């Protein structure tokens, strides 16, 4: 990107008043070295003070009108931007905090030919690096994660989807996809790949987008010098969110692969969640119920 990169940030909110202020407060320092042109808060019909907090901070508020999901809100936020005045757009969870100078190295990465998405290092609240990088989903990886666990499988490229090797997070490099809590996308890639897929509601929308971008020749790059603090983790304890995450993984795989591979992938996911359910994990029990009984699944997020 020649000159000072021109960036917009789109924050997706839903009843996020307790955490949104901290996210907005972090943006000026996080944008050092870039031209932060606009901050958009795309709100999924919050019933708290989210929109008021955004307006007081000077952000542009886009009211989606319903709890339409992460992708739909991001698409609505992007639609409110003058993309021709920008070089890149960042999607951000309201529970994220940009460390000073975060956006500049991400924007610099997108200046390399063929790079369309840049992912930062995500830190948990206790300062540990979150394992946010992923490999392309495969039948082998699903079975390995089911049988030996994701943390162990993730250390071997052929076996794990989640990259768990700490050494990988210490150096910049490519990844197949990354957690969607904080991603910077070039405007050229956004225009070429198209909008995010709104049918996923929550989870797997960033996976679908990254894989679709790769299909069109746009790569994702991980830049550890760009640091974002991320609270996160609700899908690990909320049964409905855990079930939605699990079902969406299977849905996405079925879209991209044939029936035989999809059946094998589905069985592996059912086995893995069943093992966790037998260990007493309630979110896993709900995930198994959604996998085995499609009537339990939701087609829209509750308001």
PyMOL commands that set and color helices and strands:
alter all, ss='L'
color gray80, all
select helices_A, chain A and resi 17-30+50-56+70-79+83-85+102-109+139-148+150-153+166-170+187-193+198-200+205-215+234-236+239-256+259-278+282-292+294-296
alter helices_A, ss='H'
color red, helices_A
select strands_A, chain A and resi 6-13+35-43+60-63+88-93+96-98+115-123+133-134+173-175+177-178+182-186+219-230
alter strands_A, ss='S'
color yellow, strands_A
deselect
rebuild
show_as cartoon
